[in-house]
Amino acid sequence: MNLSASELGKKSPYESQYNPNLLFPIPRILKRSEIGIDDTHPGFYGVDLWTHYEISWLNQKGKPMVAIGEISYPASSKNIIESKSMKLYFNSFNNTKLASVNELIQLVEKDLSNAVGGKIKFTIIDLNDEFSIHADHDYICLDDLDVECNTYQPCIEFLSCNENIVSKYLYSNLLKSNCLVTNQPDWGTIFIEYQGREIDQEGLLKYIISLRNHNEFHEQCIERVFKDIQTRCAPLYLTVYARYTRRGGIDINPYRSSNENFKIKNNRLIRQ
């Protein structure tokens, strides 16, 4: 086994179409033999558990789906999976259309079972089942809207509104853009609070999704959303807030509001 053949420690392209060949298995015996463990009779039982917070794919209409995944496989399996290759593998689903969650589960279980040389279990957790922001208002999730998507670069034209004056508290777990420098994916939940002319929610969701393949820093991305909503809909009051997932142990959570006397609680979400 030549570990130098793995992508670990290298600058790697982030493929966004399904590619099971990205997985890099490493035989357990390589390191077990170094510490005097008999790989056939190791003297223990166990399991390797992974929680993957950045799982996304497209449904048949091109609308992104997001979830948390739990991966479990026995310590008796032949191989482990090099962690960067696991990340690259899951990233390859980002622009891949799948018919259902079950299709994703079946693909992952097949690919990972082949890679580790043992039976793996893959479980999907719906983010809305675990959603809590401890807010004073009831937020409406946009993600259940059945929209068709084929634009993955910022498109302000999706934003429109009618003449009804409303107060709304909206959120979406489908925020994704890419790092301006490294091109690595940035994942987040976006909250939009506004008062003013009613914004078309399907158009707003499609606008959020249109950021999916755009390269921009977290802070700039949220300022873009704030400015675009102001430009197209001119709300009387507007707040745009994003909770991004961690990278290197750090999460970034930009908050932009038209209210200079804003108050904010630093409440962690399930993916953080």
C-alpha positions in Angstrom: 0.0 0.0 0.0 1.5 3.3 -1.1 0.0 6.0 1.1 1.6 8.7 -1.0 -0.9 7.8 -3.7 -3.7 9.2 -1.5 -4.9 12.8 -1.8 -4.0 13.6 1.8 -1.9 16.7 2.1 -2.3 17.6 -1.6 -4.2 20.2 -3.4 -7.1 18.3 -4.9 -9.8 19.1 -7.3 -13.3 18.9 -5.9 -15.3 16.7 -8.3 -19.0 17.4 -8.2 -20.3 14.3 -10.1 -20.6 10.9 -8.5 -17.3 9.1 -8.5 -16.8 6.1 -6.2 -13.2 5.7 -7.3 -12.3 8.7 -5.0 -12.4 6.4 -2.0 -9.0 5.5 -0.7 -9.0 2.3 1.5 -6.0 1.6 3.8 -5.5 -1.9 5.2 -5.8 -2.0 9.0 -3.0 -4.6 9.2 -0.4 -2.0 8.2 -0.5 -0.2 11.5 -1.9 -3.0 13.6 1.3 -5.0 12.9 3.4 -2.1 14.1 1.8 -2.2 17.6 1.7 -5.9 17.9 -2.0 -6.5 17.2 -2.9 -9.7 15.4 -5.3 -8.6 12.7 -7.1 -12.0 12.7 -7.5 -12.1 16.5 -7.1 -8.5 17.7 -8.4 -9.2 21.2 -11.2 -6.6 21.0 -14.4 -5.8 19.3 -15.6 -2.4 18.1 -17.0 -0.1 15.4 -15.9 3.0 13.6 -18.5 5.8 13.7 -18.5 8.8 11.3 -20.8 11.7 11.4 -20.8 13.6 8.1 -22.3 17.1 8.2 -21.9 18.1 4.6 -24.0 15.7 2.5 -25.8 17.1 -0.5 -27.2 16.0 -3.8 -29.8 17.0 -6.4 -33.3 15.6 -6.8 -34.6 14.9 -10.3 -35.7 18.5 -10.8 -32.2 19.8 -9.9 -33.1 21.1 -6.5 -30.4 20.5 -3.9 -31.1 18.2 -0.9 -29.0 18.3 2.3 -28.8 16.0 5.3 -26.5 14.7 8.0 -25.1 11.2 7.5 -24.0 8.6 10.0 -21.6 5.9 8.9 -20.9 2.8 10.9 -18.7 -0.2 10.1 -17.1 -2.9 12.3 -13.5 -2.8 13.6 -13.2 -6.3 12.1 -13.4 -4.9 8.5 -10.3 -5.2 6.4 -9.7 -1.5 5.7 -10.3 2.0 7.0 -11.0 4.9 4.7 -8.6 7.8 4.4 -10.6 10.8 5.7 -9.9 13.3 2.9 -10.9 10.7 0.3 -14.2 10.2 2.2 -14.8 14.0 2.0 -14.0 14.1 -1.8 -16.3 11.1 -2.4 -19.3 12.7 -0.7 -18.5 16.0 -2.5 -18.9 14.2 -5.8 -22.6 13.9 -5.1 -23.1 17.7 -5.0 -24.2 18.1 -8.6 -25.4 14.5 -9.1 -29.2 13.9 -9.6 -30.7 11.0 -7.6 -34.2 9.7 -7.6 -34.5 9.4 -3.9 -32.8 9.3 -0.5 -33.0 5.5 -0.7 -30.9 5.6 -3.9 -28.2 7.7 -2.1 -28.2 5.2 0.8 -27.9 2.2 -1.5 -25.0 3.8 -3.4 -23.1 4.8 -0.3 -23.6 1.5 1.5 -22.4 -0.4 -1.6 -19.4 1.8 -2.3 -18.2 2.0 1.3 -18.8 -1.7 2.0 -16.6 -2.5 -1.0 -13.9 -0.1 0.2 -13.7 -1.2 3.8 -14.2 -4.9 3.0 -17.0 -5.3 5.4 -20.7 -4.4 5.9 -21.3 -0.7 6.5 -24.5 1.0 7.7 -25.4 4.5 6.4 -28.2 6.5 8.0 -29.6 9.8 6.9 -30.8 12.4 9.4 -33.2 15.1 8.2 -32.0 18.5 9.3 -35.5 19.7 10.0 -36.1 16.9 12.5 -33.3 18.4 14.6 -33.9 22.1 13.8 -33.8 24.6 16.6 -32.6 28.1 16.7 -34.1 29.1 20.0 -35.8 32.1 18.4 -38.6 34.3 19.5 -40.4 33.7 16.2 -41.7 30.8 14.2 -39.5 30.4 11.2 -40.8 29.0 7.9 -38.5 26.6 6.1 -38.3 27.2 2.3 -36.8 23.8 1.5 -40.0 21.9 1.1 -41.0 24.0 -1.9 -41.1 21.9 -5.0 -39.0 24.1 -7.3 -37.1 23.1 -10.5 -33.5 24.3 -10.5 -30.9 24.6 -13.3 -29.1 27.8 -12.3 -26.1 27.5 -9.9 -24.6 31.0 -10.3 -26.1 34.1 -8.6 -29.3 35.2 -10.3 -30.9 38.3 -8.9 -33.8 38.0 -11.4 -35.3 35.2 -9.3 -36.2 37.7 -6.6 -39.6 39.4 -6.9 -42.4 40.6 -4.6 -46.1 41.6 -4.6 -47.8 44.5 -2.9 -48.9 42.7 0.2 -47.2 44.2 3.3 -46.0 41.3 5.6 -43.5 40.4 8.3 -41.8 37.1 7.6 -39.2 34.9 9.2 -37.7 32.4 6.7 -34.8 30.0 6.6 -33.2 27.5 4.3 -30.6 24.7 4.9 -29.7 24.8 1.1 -27.1 27.6 1.2 -23.9 26.5 -0.4 -21.1 28.4 -2.1 -17.4 27.8 -2.6 -14.3 29.3 -1.1 -12.9 32.1 -3.3 -9.3 30.8 -2.8 -9.4 27.0 -2.4 -12.7 26.2 -4.2 -13.7 24.1 -1.2 -17.5 23.9 -0.6 -19.0 26.2 2.2 -22.2 24.9 3.7 -24.7 26.8 5.8 -28.2 27.7 6.9 -29.5 31.1 6.0 -32.1 33.1 7.9 -34.0 36.0 6.3 -36.2 38.3 8.4 -38.0 41.1 6.7 -40.9 43.5 6.8 -42.3 45.0 3.6 -43.7 43.8 0.3 -44.1 40.0 0.3 -41.2 38.3 -1.4 -42.1 35.3 -3.6 -40.8 32.3 -1.6 -40.2 30.0 -4.6 -38.1 32.7 -6.3 -36.2 33.4 -3.0 -35.4 29.7 -2.6 -34.2 29.5 -6.3 -32.0 32.6 -5.7 -30.4 31.0 -2.6 -29.8 27.8 -4.6 -28.3 29.9 -7.4 -25.3 30.6 -5.2 -24.4 26.9 -5.1 -21.4 26.9 -7.5 -20.4 30.5 -6.9 -16.9 31.4 -5.4 -17.1 33.9 -2.6 -16.1 34.4 1.0 -18.8 33.7 3.6 -19.1 37.4 4.5 -19.3 38.6 1.0 -21.9 36.0 0.1 -24.3 37.2 2.8 -23.7 40.8 1.9 -24.6 39.9 -1.7 -27.8 38.3 -0.5 -28.7 41.4 1.6 -27.9 43.8 -1.2 -29.8 41.8 -3.8 -33.0 41.6 -1.7 -32.8 45.3 -1.0 -32.3 46.1 -4.6 -35.2 43.9 -5.9 -37.7 44.2 -3.1 -36.8 47.3 -1.0 -38.1 45.9 2.3 -38.8 48.3 5.2 -36.6 46.1 7.4 -34.2 43.3 6.5 -31.9 41.0 8.3 -29.8 38.2 6.6 -28.0 35.8 8.9 -26.0 32.7 8.0 -24.7 29.9 10.2 -21.9 28.1 8.3 -20.5 24.7 9.2 -17.0 24.3 10.6 -13.8 24.2 8.6 -10.7 23.4 10.6 -12.7 23.7 13.8 -14.0 27.2 13.1 -17.4 28.3 11.9 -18.2 31.8 10.5 -21.6 33.3 11.0 -22.2 36.6 9.2 -25.1 38.8 10.4 -26.3 41.8 8.4 -29.3 43.9 9.4 -30.9 47.3 8.5 -31.5 47.7 12.2 -28.5 49.4 13.9 -29.8 48.3 17.3 -29.8 44.6 16.4 -29.5 41.9 19.0 -28.1 38.5 18.2 -27.7 35.2 20.0 -24.8 32.9 19.1 -26.9 29.7 19.0 -25.3 26.6 17.4 -27.3 24.6 14.9 -27.3 20.8 14.5 -24.7 20.9 11.7 -22.4 23.0 13.8 
